[in-house]
Amino acid sequence: MNVSLIRKDFPILHQRIHGKSLIYLDSAATSQMPLSVIKAIEEYARNDNSNVHRAIHTLGERATAHYEGARAKVARFIGAPAPQQVIFVRNTTEAINLVAWSWGMNIHPGDELLLTPMEHHSNLIPWQQLARRRGAKLMFMPLRSDGTIDLQELPRLITKKTRLIAVTHVSNVLGVINPIQEIISAARQVGARVFVDGAQSVPHMPVDVKALDCDFLAFSGHKMCGPMGIGVLYGKADALEEMEPLMFGGEMISTVSLETADWKELPWRFEAGTPNVVGAVGLAAAIDYLTELGMDSIHAHEQQITRYAVRLLKRIPGVTIYGPEHPRGGLVTFNLGDIHPHDVATVLDQEGIAVRAGHHCCQPLMRWLDVPATVRASFYLYTTEAEIDALAHALEKTKEFFGHGIG
Ligand SMILES: Cc1ncc(COP(=O)(O)O)c(C=O)c1O
């Protein structure tokens, strides 16, 4: 992959912050948009903006073609058998809440929901609430000391009582790439559904829902070169058929009387109200961009950058890196001696380097790591080794700034 050419596609990267060239290492939170996405959004807004489905006029037809075209593109991108299995939502969080509320009606007292301790709050709290509402029991897969799931425990944990397993494909803190395939095979033995949180995998590696055989997959456009406010819930057709709509109103109905209503077919019954058409246009352009580069190449580039970052950061006395060495997704989470992560991030910002500091919406995992917070540098297709060098150099400076003789 020609990263210097790729970087030309991202205008936002070419700016100075506090007099220094911006080094954006926060793509796991939100990635940046290439010109092709920005242009697609602008062109849609200039030429085609209108409401979908209801309109008979030309602009309405164009908007509908854009929106349904984007759905078909998403379906192809993740290997979904049909576009009807792709539901547009705001983000991963909304997709999880939709399933927890709607499919969650199939949960009964005594049923078990199996999660991991590394879940983002978005893939934890909706299930906590579901368990509380329906009298189900939350169970957690234990982690090994490097943060990977202890698969030996699965036969004990995945039983006839297990109705749903909700697990992140890639951890946004540890970078762990979870053995989703093994977990899904185990779930099949007992008839449990599997919800895969793909927020940190779909943007970074090839993900094929047919090959995985997952029941649900969720991801967000803003983490994969697309705009904010658009995300995807994929579901197996029979799993989606087990769900009642959560939101009611326009666009999702078939017939309505004063007393009652019935619903449109999939996927529209889950998309009440005017949808985020411009978001779908941006997401479709992002998928075109990623597909042209190739998800395999993007993954390989990130693997190389991450290995380089781990190697470099490990050499800095006082740096503690969390998670397995390899393989891992494109991020490194660490602490620098006893300097508070917020202080580290503030000093790095003065150097033009954008990283994330805090609990990363994973408070239970912070407790498991026995730290209040961490720093996270996360990478994407535009990240260079020179940027990692600058990060390492800035961390040395941070130590000096705080007068620490760490290590
Ligand atoms: C693993 C994981 N799941 C879920 C989310 C939530 O994504 P969103 O805020 O787009 O809903 C994130 C966001 O950081 C994440 O990293």
The ligand as a Gaussian input file, in Angstrom:
#p B3LYP/6-31G(d) Opt

LIG

0 1
 C      -15.578000      -2.233000      20.431000
 C      -16.533000      -1.087000      20.343000
 N      -17.840000      -1.313000      20.428000
 C      -18.743000      -0.336000      20.344000
 C      -18.352000       0.969000      20.174000
 C      -19.392000       2.039000      20.095000
 O      -19.372000       2.640000      18.837000
 P      -20.324000       3.896000      18.554000
 O      -19.923000       4.954000      19.535000
 O      -20.007000       4.273000      17.148000
 O      -21.702000       3.434000      18.755000
 C      -16.992000       1.266000      20.089000
 C      -16.549000       2.665000      19.961000
 O      -15.457000       3.043000      20.312000
 C      -16.060000       0.210000      20.169000
 O      -14.745000       0.449000      20.096000

